[in-house]
Amino acid sequence: AAPETAFAWTLLASVVLAALAICRLLNLIMAAVPSEIKQGTVVGMGLLLAFIGMKDCGMVVANEDTFVMLGPLFSNRHALLVMAE
């Protein structure tokens, strides 16, 4: 999909959430969602961000058979990343 489509859907979702917040319906909806679902969503987003970071630094690379695999972990670039932590 084009970036314009993604921006349009993001804008629409933001407007809907703002309208729900103004009408106080967002609190009712959030109270109906179990805390396990909320925690699972946060963990899932964290894992996605960690995966994107590992892909960007080359720790995870593409593989035709398994979709992803570990990249060269013992390169100079990764040694600097570990030492920076």
Buried (B, 14 or more C-beta within 10 A) or exposed (E): EEEEEEEEEEEEEEEEEEEBEEEEEBEEEEEEEEEEEEEEEEEEEEEEEEEEEBBEEBBBEEEEEEEEEEBEEEEEEBEEBEEEE
